[in-house]
Amino acid sequence: MNKELNQLTLMGRTETLGKKYPIYLERFGLIFSIIISISLIILISNRIELPVGINIFFGVCLAPLFALSLAEIIGRIIQYFSN
């Protein structure tokens, strides 16, 4: 049975079960990154007088990328410390 399971992995390696991943911490990290990115966009648009097109670009293009990147970094940190 174990030999059949090892053949199912891509590299043919033995998979072992570890402790559960704290998914709730990653969800809080995602919510935190969204709040931080929205706050940062509001701060930038209020402090710096930029044209409307650049403000829309920041809000529509850069803010989601920043939130996703920050959430990924938080998830990697959680994964590093949970193992």
Secondary structure, DSSP 8 states (H G I E B T S, - for coil): -HHHHHHHSSS-----------HHHHHHHHHHHHHHHHHHHHHHHHHS---HHHHHHIIIIIHHHHHHHHHHHHHHHHHHHH-
